[in-house]
Amino acid sequence: MNNRLDRTREFPTEKLYRPGKATIPEQPDPTHVLISDPTMTGRQPQLPLRVRLRNLRKGGRWSVFGAVVLFVCWAMWAAQSTTTGAALVLFLIMIIAAGLFAVARLAGSVIVERVLHRPRRGAILSHVAIGLFLVAAGLSLLGQVEWVVTAWNQVRGMR
């Protein structure tokens, strides 16, 4: 009869814990690599498309901010400009930004995934670089607007 409340059971009298007698599992040899193991190829596993797209959107606010600054500066420049190709200028700047983004992602792929053997967690640095490029392009267009340059020189002269 194995009842939990049975008080007539005998308890072991020897020690249950013996210091210094623990067994240590044998550690595998770190230099030993199985050639036939398909998981040891050195390549990262291919991520699903939705995960790659989610990673691509991380940091996208930087690019959106740069695009907004560019568009505002371009609108002021286009309103003052006498050239007919103002829309072409905006289009070319956006095409160049897309190409730079692709180059930044390619460089990140080579450096992070192939050289460092680490997975990329997002496109934040690429988006920051493109955001800074778009802001610089917008400010360079803004530097061609006559009334902005005059106002800037007035502000600088007040110091």
BELJOZI-V75570 format. One record per residue. SS is DSSP state (h for helix, s for strand, l for the rest). BURIAL is b if it has 9 or more other C-alpha atoms within 8 Angstrom, else e. D_LAST is the distance of its C-alpha to the last C-alpha in Angstrom with 2 decimals. Layout:
ss;burial;d_last
SS;BURIAL;D_LAST
SS;BURIAL;D_LAST
This chain:
ss;burial;d_last
l;e;98.04
l;e;94.33
l;e;93.08
l;e;89.75
l;e;91.32
l;e;94.30
l;e;94.25
l;e;97.16
l;e;95.15
l;e;94.92
l;e;91.58
l;e;91.12
l;e;91.52
l;e;89.90
l;e;86.22
l;e;84.04
l;e;81.22
l;e;81.90
l;e;79.08
l;e;78.49
l;e;80.31
l;e;77.47
l;e;77.62
l;e;74.57
l;e;74.34
l;e;74.30
l;e;70.90
l;e;70.85
l;e;70.26
l;e;66.65
l;e;67.70
l;e;70.37
l;e;69.17
l;e;71.47
l;e;71.28
l;e;73.01
l;e;70.53
h;e;68.61
h;e;65.71
h;e;64.86
l;e;63.67
l;e;60.08
l;e;58.75
l;e;56.90
l;e;58.81
l;e;57.92
l;e;55.98
l;e;56.92
h;e;54.88
h;e;53.48
h;e;52.22
h;b;50.58
h;e;48.90
h;b;47.71
h;b;46.25
h;b;44.59
h;b;42.82
l;b;41.33
l;b;37.60
h;b;37.69
h;e;34.87
h;b;32.43
h;b;33.86
h;b;33.85
h;b;30.16
h;b;29.39
h;b;31.74
h;e;30.11
h;b;26.61
h;b;28.32
h;b;30.24
h;b;27.32
h;b;25.32
h;b;28.61
h;e;29.41
h;b;26.22
h;b;26.92
h;b;30.60
h;e;29.99
h;e;28.02
l;e;30.18
l;e;33.27
l;e;35.14
l;e;38.16
l;e;37.89
h;b;34.93
h;e;37.24
h;e;38.48
h;e;35.01
h;b;34.65
h;e;38.23
h;e;37.75
h;b;34.66
h;e;36.70
h;e;39.71
h;e;37.73
h;b;36.33
h;e;39.92
h;e;41.12
h;b;38.48
h;b;39.46
h;e;43.08
h;e;42.34
h;b;40.39
h;b;43.33
h;e;45.80
h;e;44.01
h;b;43.93
h;b;47.61
h;b;48.54
h;b;46.53
h;b;47.05
h;b;50.50
h;b;52.29
h;e;50.85
l;e;50.05
l;b;52.84
l;e;50.74
l;e;50.42
l;b;47.14
l;e;46.06
l;b;43.52
l;b;41.13
h;b;37.90
h;e;36.50
h;b;37.50
h;b;35.82
h;b;32.57
h;b;32.65
h;b;33.36
h;b;30.70
h;b;28.05
h;b;29.58
h;b;29.49
h;b;25.84
h;e;25.01
h;b;27.27
h;b;25.70
h;b;22.13
h;e;23.56
h;b;25.18
h;b;22.05
l;b;20.34
l;e;23.07
l;b;22.38
h;e;21.00
h;e;19.32
h;b;17.56
h;b;16.24
h;e;15.14
h;e;13.40
h;e;11.68
h;e;10.54
h;e;9.35
h;e;7.31
h;e;5.92
h;e;5.53
l;e;3.79
l;e;0.00
